[in-house]
Amino acid sequence: QVQLVESGGGLVQAGDSLRLSCAASGRTFSSYTMGWFRQAPGKEREFVSAISWNGDSTYYSDSVKGRFTISRDNAKNTVYLQMNSLKPEDTGVYYCARKNMWTTGWGTPRDYDYWGQGTQVTVSS
């Protein structure tokens, strides 16, 4: 059974930074692409970023490219999301997810099979 636990969310002002962490259980963490999604109230869950199993490939949505950085530490079974220059529109619940190895995509929720409980990020203007 895979468990993903996010942490690091909070209330910040526009322009501030936050670093989210996602700790994963299980011995196969290093074999999987991991992703971050977010969901604002009344909106669908949207892709934020993903990182390949060895960290060589990273992907970002256009809305966060240049401001957010995804990374992972396979020795610690942890994936991170460094968020800089935060904007009010970045507000939402941020979810960590493990990609289903049988899907070819990485940018939609259905490409992922395990999810964390989420951590709230609120950016005030």
N, CA, C and O of each residue as an XYZ file, in Angstrom:
500
protein
N       0.827     -1.180      0.000
C       0.000      0.000      0.000
C       0.878      1.252      0.000
O       1.816      1.367      0.788
N       0.565      2.161     -0.874
C       1.336      3.396     -1.010
C       0.630      4.517     -0.264
O      -0.575      4.716     -0.420
N       1.377      5.234      0.533
C       0.838      6.417      1.208
C       1.689      7.623      0.849
O       2.919      7.560      0.849
N       1.015      8.716      0.546
C       1.671      9.970      0.220
C       1.192     11.028      1.202
O      -0.012     11.213      1.385
N       2.128     11.719      1.829
C       1.776     12.719      2.833
C       2.445     14.041      2.476
O       3.671     14.156      2.488
N       1.617     15.040      2.158
C       2.125     16.366      1.821
C       2.285     17.221      3.076
O       1.599     17.020      4.078
N       3.193     18.162      2.995
C       3.373     19.136      4.067
C       3.985     20.396      3.477
O       4.478     20.394      2.349
N       3.947     21.475      4.261
C       4.599     22.700      3.837
C       3.690     23.805      3.367
O       4.155     24.905      3.068
N       2.403     23.535      3.297
C       1.484     24.580      2.874
C       1.322     25.647      3.942
O       1.811     25.502      5.063
N       0.636     26.711      3.587
C       0.406     27.777      4.548
C      -0.176     29.014      3.904
O      -0.547     29.015      2.730
N      -0.246     30.069      4.699
C      -0.749     31.362      4.249
C       0.434     32.303      4.059
O       1.192     32.556      4.995
N       0.585     32.815      2.847
C       1.696     33.715      2.545
C       1.166     34.908      1.748
O       0.016     34.924      1.310
N       2.021     35.887      1.576
C       1.671     37.053      0.778
C       2.210     36.891     -0.647
O       3.149     36.133     -0.894
N       1.606     37.603     -1.546
C       2.068     37.576     -2.936
C       3.549     37.945     -2.995
O       3.998     38.893     -2.351
N       4.290     37.172     -3.781
C       5.724     37.392     -3.904
C       6.562     36.514     -2.995
O       7.772     36.391     -3.186
N       5.926     35.906     -2.010
C       6.631     35.027     -1.073
C       6.911     33.659     -1.706
O       6.511     33.372     -2.834
N       7.611     32.835     -0.935
C       7.954     31.486     -1.375
C       7.478     30.449     -0.365
O       7.323     30.735      0.822
N       7.254     29.252     -0.862
C       6.935     28.095     -0.025
C       7.589     26.877     -0.648
O       7.786     26.820     -1.862
N       7.923     25.910      0.182
C       8.386     24.623     -0.333
C       7.492     23.523      0.212
O       7.383     23.322      1.421
N       6.862     22.826     -0.704
C       6.033     21.684     -0.344
C       6.862     20.415     -0.392
O       7.769     20.270     -1.211
N       6.528     19.500      0.507
C       7.163     18.200      0.520
C       6.098     17.114      0.437
O       4.964     17.296      0.881
N       6.482     16.002     -0.130
C       5.591     14.847     -0.208
C       6.412     13.617      0.145
O       7.299     13.207     -0.603
N       6.103     13.038      1.292
C       6.805     11.843      1.745
C       6.003     10.613      1.350
O       4.802     10.528      1.603
N       6.686      9.667      0.729
C       6.018      8.462      0.230
C       6.474      7.231      0.992
O       7.645      7.099      1.350
N       5.538      6.344      1.228
C       5.880      5.063      1.827
C       6.132      4.063      0.708
O       5.735      4.293     -0.434
N       6.781      2.968      1.026
C       6.985      1.932      0.027
C       8.390      1.950     -0.545
O       9.052      2.987     -0.583
N       8.829      0.787     -0.987
C      10.197      0.643     -1.462
C      10.362      0.929     -2.944
O      11.481      0.904     -3.455
N       9.261      1.201     -3.647
C       9.342      1.390     -5.093
C       9.218      2.840     -5.517
O       9.025      3.129     -6.698
N       9.325      3.750     -4.569
C       9.170      5.180     -4.876
C      10.062      5.598     -6.031
O       9.620      6.327     -6.919
N      11.309      5.148     -6.035
C      12.278      5.600     -7.029
C      11.978      5.102     -8.432
O      12.651      5.503     -9.382
N      10.987      4.241     -8.583
C      10.660      3.700     -9.904
C       9.601      4.510    -10.636
O       9.330      4.260    -11.811
N       9.004      5.471     -9.957
C       7.826      6.138    -10.498
C       8.017      7.628    -10.744
O       8.692      8.328     -9.988
N       7.401      8.087    -11.824
C       7.214      9.519    -12.013
C       6.250     10.031    -10.946
O       5.255      9.380    -10.630
N       6.554     11.192    -10.403
C       5.697     11.799     -9.382
C       5.210     13.147     -9.887
O       5.883     13.818    -10.670
N       4.026     13.529     -9.421
C       3.457     14.785     -9.882
C       2.832     15.598     -8.770
O       2.525     15.093     -7.690
N       2.653     16.875     -9.071
C       1.915     17.784     -8.190
C       0.729     18.352     -8.976
O       0.855     18.746    -10.136
N      -0.406     18.379     -8.317
C      -1.612     18.991     -8.866
C      -2.146     19.984     -7.837
O      -1.740     19.967     -6.675
N      -3.045     20.834     -8.268
C      -3.700     21.744     -7.329
C      -5.155     21.910     -7.715
O      -5.547     21.710     -8.865
N      -5.945     22.282     -6.715
C      -7.371     22.477     -6.954
C      -7.846     23.681     -6.172
O      -7.746     23.722     -4.946
N      -8.362     24.656     -6.889
C      -8.946     25.839     -6.273
C     -10.438     25.597     -6.056
O     -11.034     24.765     -6.739
N     -11.044     26.314     -5.114
C     -12.483     26.123     -4.859
C     -13.310     26.317     -6.117
O     -13.167     27.317     -6.820
N     -14.172     25.358     -6.392
C     -15.054     25.452     -7.547
C     -14.409     25.146     -8.876
O     -15.043     25.279     -9.923
N     -13.159     24.738     -8.845
C     -12.448     24.444    -10.095
C     -11.983     23.000    -10.117
O     -11.918     22.332     -9.085
N     -11.661     22.533    -11.316
C     -11.153     21.181    -11.450
C      -9.694     21.105    -10.996
O      -8.968     22.099    -10.974
N      -9.305     19.898    -10.640
C      -7.913     19.666    -10.272
C      -7.041     19.845    -11.518
O      -7.338     19.300    -12.581
N      -5.961     20.618    -11.370
C      -5.120     20.908    -12.528
C      -3.676     20.509    -12.275
O      -3.181     20.538    -11.149
N      -3.025     20.139    -13.365
C      -1.623     19.749    -13.319
C      -0.746     20.949    -13.007
O      -0.967     22.049    -13.512
N       0.259     20.714    -12.160
C       1.235     21.747    -11.837
C       2.616     21.361    -12.347
O       3.260     22.121    -13.071
N       3.066     20.150    -11.953
C       4.421     19.763    -12.307
C       4.587     18.259    -12.144
O       3.827     17.620    -11.416
N       5.581     17.697    -12.820
C       5.901     16.285    -12.678
C       7.401     16.088    -12.849
O       8.090     16.909    -13.455
N       7.890     14.978    -12.301
C       9.312     14.669    -12.386
C       9.473     13.180    -12.630
O       8.794     12.361    -12.010
N      10.373     12.837    -13.533
C      10.595     11.433    -13.862
C      11.244     10.692    -12.701
O      11.684     11.302    -11.727
N      11.296      9.386    -12.819
C      11.751      8.550    -11.711
C      13.151      8.904    -11.232
O      13.444      8.807    -10.041
N      14.020      9.316    -12.158
C      15.406      9.628    -11.774
C      15.679     11.135    -11.727
O      16.812     11.563    -11.506
N      14.637     11.923    -11.935
C      14.795     13.373    -11.859
C      15.334     14.024    -13.113
O      15.506     15.242    -13.151
N      15.605     13.232    -14.145
C      16.210     13.791    -15.356
C      15.233     14.630    -16.178
O      15.638     15.540    -16.901
N      13.956     14.315    -16.059
C      12.951     15.047    -16.826
C      11.954     15.699    -15.892
O      11.456     15.070    -14.958
N      11.671     16.950    -16.147
C      10.676     17.680    -15.368
C       9.697     18.362    -16.309
O      10.034     18.705    -17.442
N       8.488     18.551    -15.822
C       7.410     19.128    -16.616
C       6.671     20.146    -15.758
O       6.485     19.953    -14.556
N       6.254     21.235    -16.401
C       5.549     22.289    -15.684
C       4.388     22.808    -16.511
O       4.435     22.819    -17.741
N       3.352     23.236    -15.818
C       2.287     23.935    -16.514
C       2.801     25.327    -16.879
O       3.724     25.846    -16.252
N       2.201     25.907    -17.882
C       2.629     27.237    -18.313
C       2.466     28.269    -17.205
O       3.234     29.228    -17.127
N       1.479     28.076    -16.358
C       1.182     29.065    -15.320
C       2.233     29.119    -14.216
O       2.315     30.111    -13.491
N       3.035     28.069    -14.079
C       4.035     28.041    -13.000
C       5.470     27.986    -13.520
O       6.423     28.114    -12.751
N       5.612     27.796    -14.822
C       6.953     27.665    -15.395
C       7.786     28.906    -15.096
O       7.327     30.032    -15.291
N       9.002     28.695    -14.626
C       9.884     29.802    -14.273
C       9.763     30.250    -12.829
O      10.616     30.986    -12.332
N       8.711     29.812    -12.152
C       8.511     30.195    -10.745
C       8.603     28.998     -9.799
O       9.074     29.131     -8.669
N       8.155     27.835    -10.258
C       8.150     26.633     -9.433
C       9.238     25.677     -9.914
O       9.564     25.625    -11.099
N       9.792     24.919     -8.960
C      10.798     23.912     -9.281
C      10.467     22.621     -8.557
O      10.297     22.608     -7.338
N      10.377     21.540     -9.311
C      10.126     20.230     -8.722
C      11.453     19.490     -8.602
O      12.329     19.619     -9.457
N      11.588     18.715     -7.534
C      12.787     17.913     -7.337
C      12.417     16.695     -6.511
O      11.312     16.606     -5.976
N      13.346     15.758     -6.409
C      13.082     14.563     -5.612
C      14.374     14.061     -4.993
O      15.473     14.285     -5.500
N      14.194     13.375     -3.881
C      15.297     12.723     -3.202
C      14.868     11.276     -2.999
O      14.125     10.969     -2.066
N      15.330     10.398     -3.861
C      14.883      9.001     -3.792
C      15.390      8.294     -2.542
O      14.776      7.328     -2.087
N      16.483      8.755     -1.991
C      16.983      8.155     -0.750
C      16.049      8.448      0.415
O      15.997      7.696      1.388
N      15.317      9.544      0.306
C      14.383      9.928      1.369
C      12.922      9.678      0.990
O      12.011     10.012      1.747
N      12.709      9.089     -0.185
C      11.339      8.842     -0.656
C      10.495     10.119     -0.611
O       9.346     10.100     -0.171
N      11.073     11.212     -1.065
C      10.400     12.498     -0.959
C      10.504     13.286     -2.265
O      11.545     13.305     -2.921
N       9.409     13.926     -2.615
C       9.402     14.844     -3.756
C       9.045     16.229     -3.231
O       8.247     16.368     -2.305
N       9.642     17.242     -3.830
C       9.482     18.612     -3.367
C       8.921     19.492     -4.475
O       9.050     19.200     -5.664
N       8.298     20.577     -4.041
C       7.875     21.611     -4.978
C       8.246     22.956     -4.373
O       7.606     23.423     -3.431
N       9.274     23.567     -4.918
C       9.688     24.898     -4.486
C       8.878     25.922     -5.273
O       8.912     25.939     -6.503
N       8.159     26.764     -4.563
C       7.267     27.730     -5.201
C       7.751     29.137     -4.859
O       7.721     29.546     -3.698
N       8.183     29.855     -5.851
C       8.660     31.230     -5.677
C       7.712     32.207     -6.359
O       6.892     31.821     -7.193
N       7.835     33.455     -5.997
C       7.025     34.528     -6.602
C       5.549     34.143     -6.635
O       4.889     34.248     -7.669
N       5.057     33.708     -5.516
C       3.676     33.227     -5.465
C       2.684     34.335     -5.774
O       2.896     35.502     -5.445
N       1.596     33.933     -6.416
C       0.532     34.851     -6.805
C      -0.777     34.402     -6.178
O      -0.920     33.226     -5.843
N      -1.730     35.300     -6.011
C      -3.031     34.892     -5.453
C      -3.677     33.755     -6.245
O      -4.370     32.917     -5.667
N      -3.461     33.717     -7.539
C      -4.059     32.650     -8.354
C      -3.392     31.291     -8.130
O      -3.856     30.288     -8.671
N      -2.324     31.240     -7.352
C      -1.722     29.958     -6.976
C      -2.442     29.321     -5.779
O      -2.126     28.197     -5.389
N      -3.381     30.023     -5.215
C      -4.133     29.516     -4.059
C      -4.892     28.251     -4.407
O      -5.514     28.156     -5.465
N      -4.835     27.269     -3.496
C      -5.569     26.020     -3.694
C      -5.015     24.934     -2.803
O      -4.066     25.144     -2.047
N      -5.619     23.781     -2.907
C      -5.095     22.600     -2.228
C      -4.134     21.914     -3.190
O      -4.481     21.631     -4.337
N      -2.944     21.655     -2.719
C      -1.900     21.026     -3.538
C      -1.792     19.556     -3.173
O      -1.662     19.189     -2.005
N      -1.850     18.724     -4.211
C      -1.811     17.286     -4.046
C      -0.572     16.691     -4.710
O      -0.178     17.077     -5.811
N       0.012     15.760     -4.014
C       1.091     14.950     -4.560
C       0.473     13.664     -5.098
O      -0.496     13.157     -4.533
N       1.028     13.135     -6.183
C       0.472     11.922     -6.765
C       1.560     11.079     -7.422
O       2.577     11.587     -7.895
N       1.307      9.780     -7.432
C       2.221      8.854     -8.099
C       1.634      8.458     -9.448
O       0.475      8.054     -9.542
N       2.448      8.579    -10.486
C       1.948      8.262    -11.814
C       1.771      6.764    -12.004
O       2.598      5.959    -11.575
N       0.682      6.417    -12.651
C       0.436      5.047    -13.053
C       1.444      4.683    -14.147
O       1.518      5.362    -15.171
N       2.212      3.625    -13.936
C       3.261      3.299    -14.887
C       2.725      2.810    -16.223
O       3.477      2.725    -17.194
N       1.441      2.489    -16.290
C       0.875      1.966    -17.535
C       0.308      3.049    -18.431
O      -0.108      2.752    -19.551
N       0.276      4.286    -17.983
C      -0.221      5.360    -18.837
C       0.955      6.099    -19.475
O       2.041      6.184    -18.902
N       0.714      6.629    -20.670
C       1.785      7.318    -21.385
C       1.823      8.803    -21.074
O       2.853      9.450    -21.265
N       0.715      9.347    -20.600
C       0.665     10.766    -20.292
C       1.093     11.045    -18.877
O       1.329     10.132    -18.085
N       1.191     12.321    -18.571
C       1.569     12.724    -17.203
C       0.868     13.995    -16.767
O       1.121     14.487    -15.667
N      -0.003     14.537    -17.594
C      -0.565     15.849    -17.325
C      -2.004     15.888    -16.859
O      -2.559     16.973    -16.687
N      -2.623     14.747    -16.650
C      -4.013     14.742    -16.190
C      -4.138     13.859    -14.960
O      -3.333     12.948    -14.767
N      -5.143     14.118    -14.123
C      -5.305     13.310    -12.908
C      -5.464     11.814    -13.197
O      -5.036     10.987    -12.391
N      -6.061     11.460    -14.312
C      -6.274     10.034    -14.568
C      -4.980      9.285    -14.883
O      -4.973      8.056    -14.951
N      -3.896     10.018    -15.072
C      -2.598      9.381    -15.292
C      -1.955      8.918    -13.989
O      -0.909      8.269    -14.015
N      -2.567      9.243    -12.851
C      -1.983      8.981    -11.536
C      -2.885      8.070    -10.731
O      -4.109      8.182    -10.803
N      -2.289      7.167     -9.962
C      -3.091      6.174     -9.278
C      -3.076      6.295     -7.754
O      -3.944      5.716     -7.101
N      -2.149      7.007     -7.174
C      -2.143      7.226     -5.730
C      -2.000      8.716     -5.456
O      -1.241      9.428     -6.114
N      -2.763      9.159     -4.455
C      -2.824     10.579     -4.130
C      -2.647     10.809     -2.635
O      -3.041      9.984     -1.810
N      -2.046     11.945     -2.307
C      -2.006     12.368     -0.927
C      -3.289     13.063     -0.537
O      -4.205     13.200     -1.347
N      -3.353     13.504      0.714
C      -4.568     14.139      1.226
C      -4.623     15.635      0.895
O      -5.673     16.266      1.023
N      -3.497     16.190      0.473
C      -3.446     17.592      0.075
C      -2.975     18.507      1.186
O      -3.115     18.204      2.371
N      -2.413     19.637      0.775
C      -1.998     20.671      1.716
C      -2.441     22.023      1.157
O      -2.267     22.301     -0.030
N      -3.009     22.849      2.015
C      -3.578     24.120      1.576
C      -2.502     25.183      1.403
O      -1.658     25.385      2.276
N      -2.552     25.847      0.274
C      -1.694     27.011      0.017
C      -2.613     28.199     -0.248
O      -3.464     28.154     -1.137
N      -2.433     29.251      0.527
C      -3.231     30.457      0.356
C      -2.294     31.639      0.174
O      -1.437     31.900      1.018
N      -2.462     32.345     -0.927
C      -1.614     33.499     -1.234
C      -2.498     34.744     -1.214
O      -3.431     34.876     -2.007
N      -2.190     35.633     -0.308
C      -2.979     36.869     -0.209
C      -2.332     37.969     -1.033
O      -1.117     37.991     -1.229
N      -3.160     38.872     -1.507
C      -2.648     39.956     -2.361
C      -2.238     41.164     -1.542
O      -1.787     42.164     -2.100
